[in-house]
Amino acid sequence: MKNIAIIGAGKIGQSIIKGLLSNHFVDTKHLYATTHEEVSAKEVAERYGIEASTNNLKAVENADIVLVTVKPYNMDEVLKEIAPSLKKESLIISSAAGYSIASIASFLSTGHKIVRMMPNTPVAIQAGVIGFTPNEALSPDEVALTKELLSEMGLVEQVTEAQLDTITGVSGSSPTLVYM
């Protein structure tokens, strides 16, 4: 079984945790999450029965898959911190809106497997729609694994990075349009 780290177990991060555990994609002993505050890390650990802390380096050191679900304005800081501890073969998946694969890659050594994904709000109830785009370092099997993992939160579609930026705009604006 793969070890999975979720860096930034806020709303999206916890939606991922919920989906992965409820559908038995991963066992609790193979899932590690981090938050910015000790109090929230303790809450995540108790709520999901997983190991959680504020230590991003500990989270990624043995992770086969690293989901970075922090806000875009925190990405530079988090990537600088975790880059030296990432395994070369780890799959890095980011949900940061507007933060390109090239931007992520600029913090990592050459050849890292990187995926950008853009979920919408209903992922919280495993009924979302998620667009994703992998870089060229992923094998077809790794793309399939990514799709399977993301499917735990809803419908998944592989798109180009340009299309992902469009999805970001639509996903972010939809609640406002529905409200109007």
C-alpha positions as CSV (number, residue, x, y, z in Angstrom):
1,M,0.0,0.0,0.0
2,K,1.2,3.5,-0.8
3,N,2.0,6.0,1.9
4,I,0.1,9.3,1.4
5,A,0.9,12.7,2.9
6,I,-1.6,15.5,2.8
7,I,0.1,18.9,3.4
8,G,-2.5,21.3,4.4
9,A,-5.4,19.4,5.9
10,G,-7.9,22.3,5.6
11,K,-11.3,21.9,3.7
12,I,-9.9,20.4,0.5
13,G,-7.3,18.3,2.4
14,Q,-9.9,16.9,4.8
15,S,-12.3,16.2,1.8
16,I,-9.5,14.1,0.3
17,I,-8.8,12.3,3.6
18,K,-12.6,11.6,3.9
19,G,-12.8,10.2,0.4
20,L,-9.7,8.1,0.7
21,L,-10.7,6.5,4.0
22,S,-14.4,6.1,3.3
23,N,-13.7,4.2,0.1
24,H,-10.8,2.2,1.5
25,F,-8.3,3.6,-1.0
26,V,-5.7,3.8,1.9
27,D,-5.5,2.5,5.4
28,T,-5.2,5.0,8.3
29,K,-1.7,3.8,9.0
30,H,-0.6,4.8,5.5
31,L,-2.1,8.3,5.7
32,Y,-0.3,11.3,7.3
33,A,-1.7,14.9,7.3
34,T,-0.3,18.3,8.4
35,T,-1.9,21.5,9.4
36,H,-0.5,24.9,10.3
37,E,-1.6,24.8,13.9
38,E,-1.1,22.1,16.6
39,V,-4.8,22.3,17.7
40,S,-6.1,21.6,14.2
41,A,-3.6,18.8,13.7
42,K,-4.9,17.2,16.9
43,E,-8.5,17.6,15.7
44,V,-7.6,16.0,12.3
45,A,-5.9,13.1,14.0
46,E,-8.8,12.5,16.3
47,R,-11.5,12.9,13.6
48,Y,-9.9,10.5,11.1
49,G,-7.8,8.2,13.2
50,I,-4.6,9.2,11.3
51,E,-1.3,10.6,12.3
52,A,-1.3,14.4,11.9
53,S,1.0,17.2,13.0
54,T,2.5,20.5,11.9
55,N,5.7,18.7,10.7
56,N,5.7,18.8,6.9
57,L,9.1,17.2,6.7
58,K,8.1,14.2,8.7
59,A,5.0,13.8,6.6
60,V,6.8,13.7,3.2
61,E,9.9,11.7,4.2
62,N,8.3,8.3,3.5
63,A,5.4,9.4,1.3
64,D,4.9,7.9,-2.1
65,I,2.1,10.4,-2.9
66,V,2.2,14.0,-1.6
67,L,-0.9,16.1,-1.9
68,V,-0.2,19.7,-1.4
69,T,-3.5,21.4,-0.5
70,V,-2.4,24.7,0.9
71,K,-3.5,28.1,-0.4
72,P,-1.6,29.4,-3.4
73,Y,0.1,32.2,-1.4
74,N,1.7,29.5,0.9
75,M,3.0,27.3,-2.0
76,D,6.5,28.8,-2.3
77,E,7.1,28.5,1.5
78,V,5.8,24.9,1.6
79,L,7.7,23.7,-1.5
80,K,11.0,25.3,-0.3
81,E,10.5,23.5,3.0
82,I,9.6,20.0,1.7
83,A,11.7,19.8,-1.5
84,P,14.9,18.5,0.1
85,S,12.9,15.7,1.9
86,L,10.8,14.5,-1.1
87,K,11.7,11.1,-2.5
88,K,12.6,11.4,-6.2
89,E,9.9,8.9,-7.1
90,S,7.2,10.6,-5.1
91,L,4.1,11.8,-6.9
92,I,3.3,15.4,-6.1
93,I,-0.3,16.6,-6.5
94,S,-1.2,20.2,-6.0
95,S,-4.6,21.9,-5.7
96,A,-3.3,25.4,-5.6
97,A,-5.3,27.5,-8.1
98,G,-3.2,29.3,-10.7
99,Y,0.1,27.7,-9.5
100,S,1.5,26.0,-12.6
101,I,3.4,22.8,-13.0
102,A,6.4,24.8,-14.0
103,S,6.2,26.8,-10.8
104,I,6.0,23.7,-8.7
105,A,8.9,22.1,-10.7
106,S,11.1,25.2,-10.1
107,F,11.4,24.1,-6.5
108,L,12.1,20.5,-7.2
109,S,14.9,18.5,-8.8
110,T,14.5,17.5,-12.4
111,G,12.2,14.6,-13.2
112,H,9.7,14.9,-10.4
113,K,6.2,13.6,-11.1
114,I,3.8,16.5,-10.7
115,V,0.1,16.8,-11.1
116,R,-2.1,19.8,-10.8
117,M,-5.7,19.3,-9.9
118,M,-8.6,21.6,-9.5
119,P,-11.5,20.3,-7.4
120,N,-14.8,22.1,-6.8
121,T,-16.6,22.6,-3.5
122,P,-18.8,19.4,-3.7
123,V,-15.6,17.3,-3.1
124,A,-16.5,17.8,0.5
125,I,-19.3,15.2,0.1
126,Q,-17.4,13.1,-2.5
127,A,-19.6,14.5,-5.3
128,G,-17.2,17.0,-6.9
129,V,-15.8,17.4,-10.4
130,I,-12.0,17.4,-10.6
131,G,-9.9,18.4,-13.5
132,F,-6.3,17.3,-13.4
133,T,-3.2,17.5,-15.6
134,P,0.0,15.6,-15.2
135,N,3.5,16.5,-16.3
136,E,5.4,14.4,-18.7
137,A,7.3,12.5,-16.0
138,L,4.3,10.4,-15.1
139,S,3.9,6.9,-16.6
140,P,0.4,5.8,-17.9
141,D,0.1,3.7,-14.8
142,E,0.8,6.7,-12.6
143,V,-1.8,8.8,-14.5
144,A,-4.3,6.0,-13.9
145,L,-3.4,5.9,-10.2
146,T,-3.9,9.6,-10.0
147,K,-7.3,9.4,-11.6
148,E,-8.2,6.5,-9.2
149,L,-7.1,8.5,-6.2
150,L,-9.0,11.7,-7.3
151,S,-12.1,9.6,-8.1
152,E,-12.5,9.1,-4.4
153,M,-13.8,12.6,-4.3
154,G,-16.1,12.7,-7.4
155,L,-15.9,12.7,-11.2
156,V,-12.5,13.1,-12.7
157,E,-11.3,14.3,-16.1
158,Q,-7.8,14.7,-17.4
159,V,-7.4,18.0,-19.2
160,T,-4.6,20.3,-20.5
161,E,-3.0,22.8,-18.1
162,A,-4.7,25.7,-20.1
163,Q,-8.1,24.0,-19.6
164,L,-7.3,23.5,-15.9
165,D,-7.0,27.3,-15.6
166,T,-10.4,27.7,-17.2
167,I,-11.9,25.1,-14.8
168,T,-10.4,27.1,-11.9
169,G,-12.2,30.3,-13.0
170,V,-15.5,28.5,-13.5
171,S,-15.3,26.5,-10.3
172,G,-14.5,29.6,-8.3
173,S,-17.3,31.7,-9.9
174,S,-20.0,29.1,-10.0
175,P,-21.4,29.7,-6.5
176,T,-21.7,33.4,-7.2
177,L,-23.5,32.8,-10.5
178,V,-25.9,30.3,-8.9
179,Y,-26.6,32.8,-6.1
180,M,-27.3,35.6,-8.5
